[in-house]
Amino acid sequence: MSEELESFAFKAISPQSTLIHSDSVSFLKVPGFNGEVGILPNHSPALINLDAGEILLQVGTQTDWYFISEGLLEITPDSVTLLTPYIEKGSEIDENRANQSLDRAKRRLENPAESIDINRAKQSMHRATNRLKLHARLHTKSI
């Protein structure tokens, strides 16, 4: 009979470096293309394509939020590895920069020139919107 795990190892790797590494993650939520995916210890093995969005990482009683631009997640019963071109800690999101990216993408979509890649502008708008949503989640004061 297999032993129930209480946590799993997690690594987030980008071209710059391994940004997150923990051996005691109790819960992970990621943005799959078909909706959010929650991962607990002993999860079935899987490969999941990820969309731009929020990642919630729970280690014990601590919860951290991150933003990814997209990625690929490999899940085994005792570990999860995230490969992503870009990851940013939620608390470090620059709201002004995200707003500028959103405005720039909207302008490009409203007045497309022949040299503008429409799909790239849509992806940029999607990323900026998701960064701003995470920033708002972390900076909204509850009453």
C-alpha positions as CSV (number, residue, x, y, z in Angstrom):
1,M,0.0,0.0,0.0
2,S,1.4,3.4,-0.9
3,E,2.1,6.0,1.7
4,E,0.1,9.3,1.5
5,L,2.3,12.3,1.0
6,E,1.6,15.5,2.8
7,S,3.6,17.7,0.4
8,F,5.4,17.6,-2.9
9,A,8.5,19.3,-4.4
10,F,8.0,22.2,-6.8
11,K,10.4,23.9,-9.2
12,A,9.6,26.8,-11.5
13,I,12.2,27.2,-14.2
14,S,12.6,30.1,-16.7
15,P,15.3,30.9,-19.2
16,Q,16.9,33.2,-16.5
17,S,17.1,30.6,-13.7
18,T,15.2,28.4,-11.3
19,L,13.1,31.0,-9.6
20,I,11.1,28.9,-7.1
21,H,12.2,25.8,-5.4
22,S,10.4,24.2,-2.5
23,D,10.3,20.6,-1.2
24,S,7.2,21.1,1.0
25,V,4.3,22.5,-1.2
26,S,0.9,21.5,0.1
27,F,-1.2,23.0,-2.8
28,L,-0.6,24.6,-6.2
29,K,-3.1,26.3,-8.5
30,V,-2.2,27.0,-12.1
31,P,-3.9,28.5,-15.1
32,G,-4.6,25.7,-17.6
33,F,-6.0,26.5,-21.1
34,N,-9.3,24.9,-20.1
35,G,-9.5,26.5,-16.6
36,E,-7.7,26.4,-13.3
37,V,-5.9,23.3,-12.2
38,G,-5.4,22.5,-8.5
39,I,-2.6,20.1,-7.5
40,L,-2.4,18.3,-4.2
41,P,0.2,15.7,-3.1
42,N,-0.2,12.3,-4.8
43,H,-1.7,13.9,-7.9
44,S,-1.9,11.7,-11.0
45,P,1.0,12.2,-13.4
46,A,0.2,14.7,-16.1
47,L,1.6,17.2,-18.6
48,I,-0.4,20.4,-18.8
49,N,-0.2,23.4,-21.1
50,L,-0.6,26.6,-19.2
51,D,-2.1,29.9,-20.2
52,A,-1.1,33.4,-18.9
53,G,-2.4,33.9,-15.4
54,E,-2.0,33.5,-11.7
55,I,-0.2,30.8,-9.8
56,L,-1.1,30.2,-6.2
57,L,1.6,28.3,-4.2
58,Q,1.0,27.1,-0.6
59,V,3.8,26.0,1.6
60,G,2.5,25.2,5.1
61,T,0.5,28.3,6.1
62,Q,2.3,30.7,3.7
63,T,0.6,31.5,0.4
64,D,2.5,33.2,-2.5
65,W,1.1,34.4,-5.8
66,Y,3.0,34.6,-9.1
67,F,2.2,35.6,-12.7
68,I,3.3,33.5,-15.7
69,S,3.1,34.3,-19.3
70,E,2.5,30.7,-20.4
71,G,4.1,27.4,-19.7
72,L,4.2,23.7,-19.4
73,L,3.7,21.8,-16.2
74,E,5.0,18.2,-15.5
75,I,3.2,16.5,-12.5
76,T,4.3,13.3,-10.8
77,P,2.9,12.1,-7.5
78,D,5.7,13.7,-5.5
79,S,6.9,16.6,-7.6
80,V,5.8,19.3,-10.0
81,T,8.0,21.2,-12.5
82,L,6.9,24.3,-14.3
83,L,8.8,25.5,-17.4
84,T,7.9,29.1,-18.4
85,P,9.4,31.8,-20.5
86,Y,8.4,34.4,-17.8
87,I,7.4,34.4,-14.2
88,E,7.0,37.3,-11.8
89,K,6.2,37.3,-8.1
90,G,2.7,38.9,-7.7
91,S,4.0,41.4,-5.1
92,E,6.6,42.7,-7.6
93,I,4.1,43.5,-10.5
94,D,4.6,47.0,-11.7
95,E,1.1,48.3,-12.2
96,N,2.2,51.3,-14.3
97,R,4.2,49.1,-16.7
98,A,1.3,46.6,-17.0
99,N,-1.1,49.5,-17.7
100,Q,1.2,50.8,-20.4
101,S,1.4,47.3,-22.0
102,L,-2.4,47.1,-22.0
103,D,-2.8,50.5,-23.5
104,R,-0.2,49.8,-26.2
105,A,-1.9,46.5,-27.1
106,K,-5.3,48.2,-27.3
107,R,-4.0,50.9,-29.6
108,R,-2.4,48.4,-31.9
109,L,-5.6,46.4,-32.1
110,E,-7.8,49.5,-32.6
111,N,-5.5,50.9,-35.4
112,P,-3.7,47.9,-36.9
113,A,-0.9,48.7,-39.3
114,E,0.2,46.1,-41.8
115,S,3.4,45.6,-39.9
116,I,1.4,44.8,-36.6
117,D,1.1,41.1,-35.7
118,I,-2.5,41.0,-34.5
119,N,-2.1,37.7,-32.6
120,R,0.9,39.0,-30.8
121,A,-1.0,42.2,-29.8
122,K,-3.9,40.0,-28.5
123,Q,-1.5,37.9,-26.4
124,S,0.1,41.1,-25.0
125,M,-3.3,42.4,-24.0
126,H,-4.2,39.0,-22.4
127,R,-0.9,39.0,-20.4
128,A,-1.3,42.6,-19.3
129,T,-4.9,42.1,-18.2
130,N,-3.9,39.0,-16.1
131,R,-1.0,40.9,-14.5
132,L,-3.4,43.7,-13.6
133,K,-5.9,41.3,-12.2
134,L,-3.3,39.7,-9.9
135,H,-2.0,43.1,-8.9
136,A,-5.6,44.1,-7.9
137,R,-6.1,40.9,-6.0
138,L,-3.0,41.5,-3.9
139,H,-3.6,45.2,-3.3
140,T,-7.4,45.3,-2.6
141,K,-8.1,46.1,1.0
142,S,-10.8,44.1,2.6
143,I,-13.3,46.0,4.7
